[in-house]
Amino acid sequence: MSTLTRILSLAAILACATLPAHAADPFPQKGKVLRIISPLSPGGSSDVQARAIAHKLSQQLGIPVMVENKPGASTGIAVRELMRSPPDGYTVLYTITVTTSQLPHLYEKPPFDVFKDMTPVGVAARTRTILVATAKAPYSTLKELVSYAKANPGKINYGSYGLGSSGHVNGELLKANAGIDIVHVPYKGSTDAVRDLLAGQIQFVFDGPSTAIANAKGGLVKILGVADKERLPAIPDVPTLTEAGVAGIDLPGLEQFFVPVGTPKEIVNKLNTELMKAVRSPEVSEMYVRGGSTVVASTPEEHARMMREDSAQWGTVMRRLNIRAD
């Protein structure tokens, strides 16, 4: 019996030794800190959303959740930070459409493959941008902007949060579809672009709804139109750009979560459950709606499908406009 007992004990020890590390270390562990990487500057719409989600997620998981801003390179710096992070569930990227649907089409050989180098966790919301002009601009409607630009070719500068970003693509769509000559000025983040807009250094931007609406209420900017197929409930009197006179500027964006490749499926699913719970919470979902976004709260599988559909749509537009970085 003693020999049999020793054999059984040894078998149990060996079985435990062969278990995956994540089975022995349930996620999340107390004492750990979860990072949410934001590819944009502090203070912008996406950053505010990330911080609200981090607060809810921390309450749900019972561990600290911090937001770390890594702006630059059209979100590429943040993506590279994610790619070199351990695939243990404690580093999450909260990013926008430029990462998955625009940046890949900027280069003949992109710096990363969004379909292979990141793992989709879920789409939080669909977003759109709003065309806003400086409060001192000599135009108050899209038609007046187009007329002014035609009378002053090359003298209107517009800002965006990076080459190939939604603001850049929408600006080039406006340029092409309205037949005007305007100049693109790229920034590291939307906060920087809006700061120069308010200072009069540039004349207009395609901004996120929350900051655009807040600045318009404060009399700091003029809203000229919504880059979407439908008007926003938050500002029902503001026309879409098609209604305002220039059609074809209506591609939506995604606010989405990723983890490093190799993250165990059970951790991906756990993160999806907790992140989407945070997104659907009254305080966060109401923030999205007030900011002109539509809450999605998808599964990882739905996220992967939406990524491919959006990438195909944006890629078609960017090739037509010849928006390239090389």
One Martini backbone bead per residue (centre of mass of N, CA, C, O) as a GRO file, in nm:
protein
  326
    1MET     BB    1   0.055   0.063  -0.019
    2SER     BB    2   0.298   0.255  -0.005
    3THR     BB    3   0.372   0.234  -0.304
    4LEU     BB    4   0.102   0.330  -0.420
    5THR     BB    5   0.102   0.604  -0.281
    6ARG     BB    6   0.360   0.711  -0.416
    7ILE     BB    7   0.259   0.691  -0.706
    8LEU     BB    8   0.010   0.877  -0.675
    9SER     BB    9   0.163   1.127  -0.578
   10LEU     BB   10   0.347   1.156  -0.827
   11ALA     BB   11   0.117   1.188  -1.033
   12ALA     BB   12  -0.001   1.447  -0.910
   13ILE     BB   13   0.249   1.625  -0.940
   14LEU     BB   14   0.277   1.597  -1.249
   15ALA     BB   15   0.001   1.709  -1.323
   16CYS     BB   16   0.046   1.991  -1.201
   17ALA     BB   17   0.305   2.064  -1.368
   18THR     BB   18   0.133   2.052  -1.657
   19LEU     BB   19  -0.013   2.290  -1.600
   20PRO     BB   20  -0.108   2.579  -1.679
   21ALA     BB   21  -0.035   2.882  -1.547
   22HIS     BB   22  -0.335   3.001  -1.563
   23ALA     BB   23  -0.461   2.779  -1.379
   24ALA     BB   24  -0.292   2.862  -1.116
   25ASP     BB   25  -0.360   3.173  -1.216
   26PRO     BB   26  -0.604   3.351  -1.167
   27PHE     BB   27  -0.826   3.575  -1.331
   28PRO     BB   28  -0.754   3.806  -1.135
   29GLN     BB   29  -0.493   3.924  -0.942
   30LYS     BB   30  -0.398   4.018  -0.658
   31GLY     BB   31  -0.177   4.305  -0.700
   32LYS     BB   32  -0.249   4.378  -0.971
   33VAL     BB   33  -0.211   4.568  -1.283
   34LEU     BB   34  -0.414   4.730  -1.518
   35ARG     BB   35  -0.364   4.823  -1.854
   36ILE     BB   36  -0.465   5.110  -2.051
   37ILE     BB   37  -0.408   5.185  -2.375
   38SER     BB   38  -0.365   5.508  -2.524
   39PRO     BB   39  -0.319   5.669  -2.851
   40LEU     BB   40  -0.396   5.937  -2.709
   41SER     BB   41  -0.436   6.223  -2.579
   42PRO     BB   42  -0.512   6.389  -2.320
   43GLY     BB   43  -0.875   6.488  -2.317
   44GLY     BB   44  -1.003   6.326  -2.513
   45SER     BB   45  -1.257   6.125  -2.589
   46SER     BB   46  -1.109   5.848  -2.566
   47ASP     BB   47  -0.972   5.907  -2.292
   48VAL     BB   48  -1.228   5.950  -2.127
   49GLN     BB   49  -1.342   5.669  -2.177
   50ALA     BB   50  -1.107   5.503  -2.062
   51ARG     BB   51  -1.136   5.616  -1.767
   52ALA     BB   52  -1.425   5.521  -1.716
   53ILE     BB   53  -1.368   5.221  -1.762
   54ALA     BB   54  -1.143   5.185  -1.554
   55HIS     BB   55  -1.315   5.245  -1.308
   56LYS     BB   56  -1.519   5.013  -1.344
   57LEU     BB   57  -1.316   4.778  -1.368
   58SER     BB   58  -1.195   4.809  -1.086
   59GLN     BB   59  -1.457   4.748  -0.935
   60GLN     BB   60  -1.506   4.460  -1.060
   61LEU     BB   61  -1.203   4.328  -1.004
   62GLY     BB   62  -1.028   4.457  -0.755
   63ILE     BB   63  -0.822   4.634  -0.926
   64PRO     BB   64  -0.604   4.823  -1.066
   65VAL     BB   65  -0.673   5.081  -1.325
   66MET     BB   66  -0.475   5.212  -1.588
   67VAL     BB   67  -0.392   5.493  -1.789
   68GLU     BB   68  -0.187   5.495  -2.093
   69ASN     BB   69  -0.026   5.726  -2.286
   70LYS     BB   70   0.052   5.664  -2.661
   71PRO     BB   71   0.124   5.881  -2.871
   72GLY     BB   72   0.152   5.835  -3.214
   73ALA     BB   73   0.181   5.715  -3.530
   74SER     BB   74  -0.120   5.659  -3.572
   75THR     BB   75  -0.106   5.450  -3.304
   76GLY     BB   76   0.167   5.280  -3.327
   77ILE     BB   77   0.292   5.306  -3.042
   78ALA     BB   78   0.067   5.155  -2.891
   79VAL     BB   79   0.084   4.890  -3.046
   80ARG     BB   80   0.380   4.822  -2.974
   81GLU     BB   81   0.328   4.807  -2.672
   82LEU     BB   82   0.139   4.567  -2.687
   83MET     BB   83   0.327   4.360  -2.841
   84ARG     BB   84   0.551   4.375  -2.585
   85SER     BB   85   0.348   4.247  -2.407
   86PRO     BB   86   0.220   4.040  -2.201
   87PRO     BB   87  -0.010   3.754  -2.241
   88ASP     BB   88  -0.202   3.813  -1.937
   89GLY     BB   89  -0.435   4.063  -1.935
   90TYR     BB   90  -0.272   4.346  -1.823
   91THR     BB   91  -0.295   4.442  -2.135
   92VAL     BB   92  -0.482   4.708  -2.293
   93LEU     BB   93  -0.628   4.821  -2.593
   94TYR     BB   94  -0.770   5.150  -2.664
   95THR     BB   95  -0.911   5.208  -2.980
   96ILE     BB   96  -0.929   5.306  -3.317
   97THR     BB   97  -0.978   5.298  -3.656
   98VAL     BB   98  -0.691   5.371  -3.749
   99THR     BB   99  -0.559   5.098  -3.669
  100THR     BB  100  -0.753   4.890  -3.853
  101SER     BB  101  -0.856   5.087  -4.125
  102GLN     BB  102  -0.594   5.287  -4.198
  103LEU     BB  103  -0.294   5.224  -4.138
  104PRO     BB  104  -0.271   4.963  -4.327
  105HIS     BB  105  -0.310   5.169  -4.597
  106LEU     BB  106  -0.041   5.354  -4.585
  107TYR     BB  107   0.129   5.091  -4.651
  108GLU     BB  108   0.290   4.850  -4.820
  109LYS     BB  109   0.444   4.790  -4.530
  110PRO     BB  110   0.327   4.741  -4.251
  111PRO     BB  111   0.427   4.744  -3.908
  112PHE     BB  112   0.155   4.572  -3.891
  113ASP     BB  113  -0.087   4.307  -3.822
  114VAL     BB  114  -0.406   4.330  -3.709
  115PHE     BB  115  -0.483   4.010  -3.769
  116LYS     BB  116  -0.202   3.892  -3.605
  117ASP     BB  117  -0.085   4.111  -3.365
  118MET     BB  118  -0.384   4.098  -3.250
  119THR     BB  119  -0.650   4.064  -3.004
  120PRO     BB  120  -0.977   4.058  -3.002
  121VAL     BB  121  -1.236   4.163  -2.757
  122GLY     BB  122  -1.402   4.440  -2.841
  123VAL     BB  123  -1.675   4.651  -2.910
  124ALA     BB  124  -1.804   4.938  -2.779
  125ALA     BB  125  -1.826   5.153  -3.033
  126ARG     BB  126  -1.973   5.378  -3.247
  127THR     BB  127  -1.848   5.643  -3.453
  128ARG     BB  128  -1.806   6.000  -3.510
  129THR     BB  129  -1.767   6.304  -3.681
  130ILE     BB  130  -1.709   6.667  -3.653
  131LEU     BB  131  -1.743   6.968  -3.813
  132VAL     BB  132  -1.513   7.225  -3.712
  133ALA     BB  133  -1.483   7.572  -3.654
  134THR     BB  134  -1.369   7.853  -3.595
  135ALA     BB  135  -1.524   8.120  -3.446
  136LYS     BB  136  -1.367   8.332  -3.661
  137ALA     BB  137  -1.486   8.239  -3.903
  138PRO     BB  138  -1.616   8.342  -4.235
  139TYR     BB  139  -1.803   8.086  -4.152
  140SER     BB  140  -2.124   7.876  -4.077
  141THR     BB  141  -2.112   7.682  -4.324
  142LEU     BB  142  -2.035   7.459  -4.561
  143LYS     BB  143  -2.092   7.634  -4.809
  144GLU     BB  144  -1.917   7.873  -4.709
  145LEU     BB  145  -1.654   7.718  -4.695
  146VAL     BB  146  -1.637   7.638  -4.992
  147SER     BB  147  -1.645   7.926  -5.107
  148TYR     BB  148  -1.394   8.027  -4.958
  149ALA     BB  149  -1.194   7.816  -5.068
  150LYS     BB  150  -1.231   7.895  -5.371
  151ALA     BB  151  -1.135   8.198  -5.314
  152ASN     BB  152  -0.886   8.050  -5.118
  153PRO     BB  153  -0.649   7.881  -5.225
  154GLY     BB  154  -0.446   7.728  -4.975
  155LYS     BB  155  -0.562   7.895  -4.692
  156ILE     BB  156  -0.671   7.627  -4.564
  157ASN     BB  157  -0.640   7.470  -4.249
  158TYR     BB  158  -0.630   7.130  -4.135
  159GLY     BB  159  -0.680   6.907  -3.869
  160SER     BB  160  -0.523   6.612  -3.717
  161TYR     BB  161  -0.444   6.284  -3.553
  162GLY     BB  162  -0.311   6.198  -3.828
  163LEU     BB  163  -0.204   5.998  -4.058
  164GLY     BB  164  -0.500   5.837  -4.165
  165SER     BB  165  -0.713   5.953  -4.016
  166SER     BB  166  -1.030   6.047  -3.996
  167GLY     BB  167  -0.967   6.351  -4.027
  168HIS     BB  168  -0.801   6.317  -4.285
  169VAL     BB  169  -0.994   6.161  -4.469
  170ASN     BB  170  -1.229   6.365  -4.445
  171GLY     BB  171  -1.070   6.606  -4.558
  172GLU     BB  172  -1.013   6.469  -4.838
  173LEU     BB  173  -1.306   6.428  -4.911
  174LEU     BB  174  -1.381   6.725  -4.911
  175LYS     BB  175  -1.177   6.813  -5.121
  176ALA     BB  176  -1.283   6.625  -5.351
  177ASN     BB  177  -1.605   6.660  -5.339
  178ALA     BB  178  -1.579   6.996  -5.348
  179GLY     BB  179  -1.328   7.117  -5.498
  180ILE     BB  180  -1.078   7.189  -5.294
  181ASP     BB  181  -0.802   7.386  -5.145
  182ILE     BB  182  -0.642   7.216  -4.884
  183VAL     BB  183  -0.454   7.185  -4.569
  184HIS     BB  184  -0.270   6.947  -4.400
  185VAL     BB  185  -0.241   6.904  -4.028
  186PRO     BB  186  -0.061   6.705  -3.827
  187TYR     BB  187  -0.107   6.529  -3.517
  188LYS     BB  188  -0.083   6.340  -3.222
  189GLY     BB  189  -0.367   6.475  -3.137
  190SER     BB  190  -0.675   6.613  -3.080
  191THR     BB  191  -0.591   6.817  -2.864
  192ASP     BB  192  -0.382   6.969  -3.037
  193ALA     BB  193  -0.570   7.050  -3.268
  194VAL     BB  194  -0.780   7.207  -3.097
  195ARG     BB  195  -0.589   7.412  -2.977
  196ASP     BB  196  -0.518   7.542  -3.260
  197LEU     BB  197  -0.803   7.614  -3.332
  198LEU     BB  198  -0.858   7.810  -3.091
  199ALA     BB  199  -0.593   7.985  -3.186
  200GLY     BB  200  -0.601   7.999  -3.521
  201GLN     BB  201  -0.394   7.802  -3.680
  202ILE     BB  202  -0.654   7.663  -3.765
  203GLN     BB  203  -0.985   7.617  -3.922
  204PHE     BB  204  -1.028   7.291  -3.908
  205VAL     BB  205  -1.207   6.994  -3.781
  206PHE     BB  206  -1.243   6.646  -3.707
  207ASP     BB  207  -1.429   6.578  -3.433
  208GLY     BB  208  -1.536   6.473  -3.153
  209PRO     BB  209  -1.844   6.509  -3.018
  210SER     BB  210  -1.790   6.591  -2.721
  211THR     BB  211  -1.591   6.831  -2.776
  212ALA     BB  212  -1.753   6.977  -2.991
  213ILE     BB  213  -2.007   7.036  -2.822
  214ALA     BB  214  -1.871   7.180  -2.586
  215ASN     BB  215  -1.735   7.409  -2.758
  216ALA     BB  216  -1.999   7.516  -2.880
  217LYS     BB  217  -2.140   7.595  -2.611
  218GLY     BB  218  -1.882   7.796  -2.550
  219GLY     BB  219  -1.814   7.950  -2.834
  220LEU     BB  220  -1.540   7.822  -2.982
  221VAL     BB  221  -1.722   7.686  -3.205
  222LYS     BB  222  -1.832   7.562  -3.526
  223ILE     BB  223  -2.090   7.371  -3.650
  224LEU     BB  224  -2.124   7.213  -3.987
  225GLY     BB  225  -2.123   6.887  -3.939
  226VAL     BB  226  -2.198   6.538  -3.994
  227ALA     BB  227  -2.009   6.228  -4.029
  228ASP     BB  228  -2.300   6.090  -4.139
  229LYS     BB  229  -2.609   5.943  -4.224
  230GLU     BB  230  -2.698   6.069  -3.946
  231ARG     BB  231  -2.816   6.233  -3.704
  232LEU     BB  232  -2.771   6.359  -3.388
  233PRO     BB  233  -2.941   6.351  -3.094
  234ALA     BB  234  -2.763   6.574  -2.946
  235ILE     BB  235  -2.782   6.739  -3.254
  236PRO     BB  236  -3.059   6.768  -3.445
  237ASP     BB  237  -2.993   7.055  -3.604
  238VAL     BB  238  -2.756   6.910  -3.733
  239PRO     BB  239  -2.629   6.835  -4.021
  240THR     BB  240  -2.526   6.657  -4.248
  241LEU     BB  241  -2.302   6.676  -4.500
  242THR     BB  242  -2.504   6.605  -4.716
  243GLU     BB  243  -2.719   6.817  -4.631
  244ALA     BB  244  -2.494   7.058  -4.650
  245GLY     BB  245  -2.351   6.963  -4.964
  246VAL     BB  246  -2.156   6.697  -4.896
  247ALA     BB  247  -2.096   6.395  -5.011
  248GLY     BB  248  -1.937   6.093  -4.870
  249ILE     BB  249  -1.910   6.169  -4.538
  250ASP     BB  250  -1.988   5.850  -4.358
  251LEU     BB  251  -1.774   5.701  -4.188
  252PRO     BB  252  -1.737   5.505  -3.935
  253GLY     BB  253  -1.628   5.408  -3.611
  254LEU     BB  254  -1.407   5.247  -3.364
  255GLU     BB  255  -1.430   5.126  -3.030
  256GLN     BB  256  -1.150   4.922  -2.908
  257PHE     BB  257  -1.026   4.597  -2.800
  258PHE     BB  258  -0.694   4.471  -2.700
  259VAL     BB  259  -0.459   4.201  -2.707
  260PRO     BB  260  -0.216   4.002  -2.702
  261VAL     BB  261  -0.076   3.763  -2.850
  262GLY     BB  262  -0.149   3.462  -2.655
  263THR     BB  263  -0.391   3.507  -2.507
  264PRO     BB  264  -0.595   3.344  -2.334
  265LYS     BB  265  -0.919   3.273  -2.397
  266GLU     BB  266  -1.030   3.300  -2.104
  267ILE     BB  267  -0.924   3.593  -2.074
  268VAL     BB  268  -1.067   3.721  -2.309
  269ASN     BB  269  -1.352   3.653  -2.206
  270LYS     BB  270  -1.329   3.798  -1.936
  271LEU     BB  271  -1.274   4.078  -2.053
  272ASN     BB  272  -1.525   4.103  -2.220
  273THR     BB  273  -1.728   4.086  -1.991
  274GLU     BB  274  -1.617   4.330  -1.822
  275LEU     BB  275  -1.603   4.553  -2.040
  276MET     BB  276  -1.903   4.536  -2.135
  277LYS     BB  277  -2.017   4.598  -1.859
  278ALA     BB  278  -1.895   4.882  -1.845
  279VAL     BB  279  -2.020   4.994  -2.109
  280ARG     BB  280  -2.330   4.927  -2.005
  281SER     BB  281  -2.320   5.117  -1.802
  282PRO     BB  282  -2.480   5.399  -1.736
  283GLU     BB  283  -2.237   5.604  -1.723
  284VAL     BB  284  -2.099   5.507  -1.992
  285SER     BB  285  -2.331   5.491  -2.200
  286GLU     BB  286  -2.417   5.789  -2.162
  287MET     BB  287  -2.150   5.907  -2.260
  288TYR     BB  288  -2.167   5.804  -2.546
  289VAL     BB  289  -2.437   5.931  -2.625
  290ARG     BB  290  -2.358   6.226  -2.564
  291GLY     BB  291  -2.106   6.186  -2.777
  292GLY     BB  292  -2.239   6.030  -3.041
  293SER     BB  293  -2.258   5.728  -2.973
  294THR     BB  294  -2.278   5.366  -3.031
  295VAL     BB  295  -2.354   5.101  -2.861
  296VAL     BB  296  -2.232   4.754  -2.874
  297ALA     BB  297  -2.095   4.520  -2.717
  298SER     BB  298  -1.911   4.284  -2.817
  299THR     BB  299  -1.768   4.019  -2.935
  300PRO     BB  300  -1.481   3.890  -3.052
  301GLU     BB  301  -1.607   3.783  -3.319
  302GLU     BB  302  -1.749   4.044  -3.403
  303HIS     BB  303  -1.499   4.216  -3.407
  304ALA     BB  304  -1.348   4.073  -3.638
  305ARG     BB  305  -1.564   4.133  -3.853
  306MET     BB  306  -1.576   4.446  -3.830
  307MET     BB  307  -1.285   4.501  -3.903
  308ARG     BB  308  -1.295   4.394  -4.197
  309GLU     BB  309  -1.521   4.575  -4.302
  310ASP     BB  310  -1.390   4.853  -4.234
  311SER     BB  311  -1.122   4.814  -4.383
  312ALA     BB  312  -1.246   4.792  -4.667
  313GLN     BB  313  -1.383   5.069  -4.676
  314TRP     BB  314  -1.135   5.254  -4.613
  315GLY     BB  315  -0.945   5.143  -4.833
  316THR     BB  316  -1.104   5.241  -5.076
  317VAL     BB  317  -1.084   5.544  -5.012
  318MET     BB  318  -0.769   5.573  -4.983
  319ARG     BB  319  -0.704   5.485  -5.273
  320ARG     BB  320  -0.864   5.707  -5.417
  321LEU     BB  321  -0.695   5.944  -5.254
  322ASN     BB  322  -0.395   5.866  -5.205
  323ILE     BB  323  -0.332   5.768  -4.903
  324ARG     BB  324   0.010   5.800  -4.802
  325ALA     BB  325   0.345   5.722  -4.645
  326ASP     BB  326   0.516   5.592  -4.928
   0.00000   0.00000   0.00000
